[in-house]
Every structure is written in structure tokens, then in C-alpha cells.
Amino acid sequence: MPDSIQPKVLTVYLLEHANAIRSRQLGILARLPRIRIAGSGASAILELTRLMRHRPDVVVIGLRTASGGAIQEVRILRSALPDAIVIVLSDALSLPLRRACLRAGASYCFDRTLELDALRLALAELGTASTS
């Protein structure tokens, strides 16, 4: 790979309600190449000021439920950070929830228990794609 086409370091902000899950996910993200953690918190609403200040390349948000409030957080992120990649992680991500998240503005949706490899691959591809 020529020196002029080095993959970009992506800034990632993690939003996850559960402290234990957030801590585990931060560890996973921190071990990925070309990822810099910009910050983390419990929700888009609580972290909106920090998100706007950091303007991360990627926001990873964990959804606990398929409630309207969870989908609203995805809408808030899309509205506040139109250029950011929004990645939704959820347990047992059903097709209707995946569709609702994508309609709300998510760029990607992954089942956090079954699709971690797909998440890693997507982040790696985003880092590579951002250089071209």
C-alpha cells in the first residue's frame, strides 16, 4: 500500500445504557486497528453536547429494546450528526427492528451477540473507504 493511501483512524463514540456492556464493548473497540475512542456514555440524549463537540466519524449505539425511545435516539443522532456513520447494536436484532433503525437513520445494524465479526469488518472497511 503506497504511503499516500493509508487507512484513516476512525473516531468512535459508544453509547450503551448498561455500564458492564459499555465497558466490555469499549475494550473490544479499543483493540481494533485504526480506531480511536472519542468518548462513551449511556444515551444520545445525555451525551448530545459531547457528541456535537467531538463530531466522531462513527457512533455505535446499543439499543435495549425496540421502543419508540430507542428509535428516537437513532433519529437524534442522524439529525445532530448528519455526516457520522451510525451503527446500531442490539440483542436478538429482528428484521422489523433492523428496518425501523435503518428508516430512522442508522447506517448499519448488527446483532451484538451474533454479528461482532461483521461489525469489525464494517469498521475496517470504513477506515479503508474513507481514504479514497
C-alpha positions in Angstrom: 0.0 0.0 0.0 1.5 3.3 -1.0 2.3 5.8 1.8 -0.3 8.3 0.4 -3.2 5.8 0.8 -3.0 4.8 4.5 -6.3 3.8 6.1 -7.8 6.6 8.3 -8.0 6.3 12.0 -11.8 6.5 12.8 -13.0 8.3 15.9 -15.8 6.2 17.5 -18.2 7.3 20.2 -20.0 4.5 22.1 -23.5 4.8 23.5 -24.7 2.0 25.7 -27.1 2.1 28.7 -25.6 -0.8 30.7 -22.2 0.0 32.3 -20.9 -3.6 32.2 -21.8 -4.0 28.5 -20.3 -0.5 27.7 -17.1 -1.4 29.4 -16.8 -4.7 27.5 -17.6 -3.0 24.2 -15.1 -0.3 24.8 -12.5 -3.0 25.3 -13.4 -4.7 22.0 -13.4 -1.4 20.1 -10.1 -0.3 21.6 -8.4 -3.4 20.4 -9.4 -2.8 16.8 -6.8 -1.3 14.5 -7.2 2.3 13.4 -10.0 3.0 16.0 -9.7 5.9 18.4 -12.4 6.1 21.1 -13.7 9.7 21.3 -15.9 9.0 24.3 -18.8 7.0 25.7 -22.0 7.4 27.6 -25.4 6.0 28.3 -27.6 7.7 25.7 -27.7 10.0 22.8 -29.8 12.5 24.7 -27.5 12.6 27.7 -24.3 12.8 25.5 -25.6 15.2 22.8 -23.4 18.1 23.8 -20.2 16.0 23.9 -21.2 14.3 20.6 -21.5 17.7 19.0 -18.2 18.8 20.3 -16.3 15.6 19.3 -18.0 15.1 16.0 -17.0 11.4 15.8 -16.7 9.6 12.4 -18.8 6.7 13.9 -21.4 6.5 16.7 -22.1 3.0 17.9 -25.3 2.8 19.9 -26.6 -0.1 21.8 -30.4 -0.5 21.9 -32.0 -2.3 24.8 -35.5 -2.5 23.3 -37.4 -1.8 20.1 -39.2 1.0 21.9 -40.0 4.3 20.3 -37.5 5.9 22.6 -34.7 3.8 21.3 -35.6 4.6 17.7 -35.8 8.2 18.6 -32.2 8.1 19.8 -31.2 7.0 16.3 -33.1 9.9 14.8 -31.4 12.3 17.2 -28.0 11.1 16.2 -28.8 11.3 12.5 -30.2 14.8 12.9 -27.3 16.1 15.1 -24.5 14.4 13.2 -25.6 14.0 9.6 -22.1 13.0 8.4 -21.5 10.4 11.1 -21.9 6.7 10.5 -24.5 5.4 13.0 -24.1 1.8 13.9 -26.9 0.1 16.0 -26.1 -2.9 18.1 -29.0 -4.8 19.7 -29.6 -8.2 21.2 -31.7 -10.5 19.0 -32.0 -7.9 16.3 -35.2 -8.8 14.5 -35.9 -7.9 10.9 -38.6 -5.3 11.9 -36.2 -3.6 14.3 -33.4 -3.6 11.8 -35.8 -1.9 9.3 -37.0 0.6 11.8 -33.4 1.5 12.7 -32.4 2.0 9.1 -35.5 4.1 8.4 -34.6 6.2 11.5 -31.2 6.9 10.0 -28.9 4.1 11.1 -26.1 3.3 8.6 -25.7 -0.3 9.9 -27.4 -2.6 12.3 -25.8 -5.6 14.0 -26.9 -8.2 16.5 -24.3 -7.7 19.2 -24.4 -11.4 20.2 -24.1 -12.9 16.7 -22.6 -10.3 14.4 -19.4 -9.0 16.1 -17.3 -10.2 13.2 -19.5 -8.3 10.8 -19.1 -5.1 13.0 -15.3 -5.5 13.0 -15.3 -5.9 9.2 -17.6 -2.9 8.7 -15.3 -0.7 10.8 -12.2 -1.9 9.0 -13.9 -1.2 5.6 -15.0 2.3 6.8 -11.4 3.1 7.7 -10.2 2.0 4.3 -13.0 3.6 2.3 -12.5 7.0 4.0 -9.1 7.3 2.4 -10.2 7.0 -1.2 
